[in-house]
Amino acid sequence: MYDRQKKCRTPGIGRPPPGPSFRQTGTPAFIWTYSRFGRGLPRVRLVSYPRSGNTWTRYLLEAATGVFTGAIYNAASLRKAGFLGEAVGVDSGLTLVQKTHGNSFHSSSLSDLNTRFAKVSPHLPAVLLIRNPAKAIKSYWEYAETHSLHAKLKQDSFKTKAFHTFAADAVSKWEALALDRLLWSEAPVFVLRYENLLAHPLPTLRTLLAFLGAPVDEGRLACVSKHLSGSFKRQGTKDFDPFTEGEKKMMTVAATRVNRTLQLLGYQPLPHYNII
């Protein structure tokens, strides 16, 4: 465990001093909360394949703790949405966790083990966020094609050679990201199952906060319970199955390998994945 309480002033509900380091969130009908930067926080990577709920998890963490989260990417769209931690360095000690997608964006072969190992940063603790690969890959294609968190994509886009090339590559990267983190990490790894967070957000969030050593503010959690979704969950083509039987077999095998590795390392298994 990493005790942040002695290193970070984590504000509760209330009005802090004005300034650019604060973001006000809430609704007129409910209580207003504020987020701020921490001080001297240990580095903890929030690792996931793209479109696995990383930004939503950050939203929940910031709402629950009042401390900004960061990322290695410095995305302007997320800064504008209020994720001010995007603008500070991942090693600054100012943010609760730091988002990374590891090798998911890397174009070189997955056989390049030196590059893969360097991306893991094995000495750093991590939260490994895992989502059903079919859901994550489909959502990532939608985002890659629309460059939007909310725009819908026509089904014809999934019938192209480009999509099926992307899907085959994505399955390998989904698997490698999870296995590399599990097998190479020397520091503690918290495995966060997206489906569990979706089905049981508050209990799962409490467990995550305990891993992070972050104090629980019941007032903030009460607010979170009324505003769970935030503005970062895509409304996509939910009932459309774009994958070939071969691609679905690949995803099933990849999920089985990750699941088996989790259990060999003493973790709870993944939920049952319905590969569309």
Secondary structure, 3 states (H helix, E strand, C coil): CCCCCCCCCCCCCCCCCCCCCCEEECCCCCCCEEEECCCCCCCCEEEECCCCCHHHHHHHHHHHHCECCEECCCCHHHHHCCCHHHHCCCCCCCCCCEEECHHHHCCCCCCCHHHHHHHHCCCCCEEEEECCHHHHHHHHHHHHHHCCCCCCCCHHHHHCHHHHHHHHHHHHHHHHHHHHHHHHCCCCEEEEEHHHHHHCHHHHHHHHHHHHCCCCCHHHHHHHHHCCCCCCCCCCCCCCCCCCHHHHHHHHHHHHHHHHHHHHCCCCCCCCCCCC
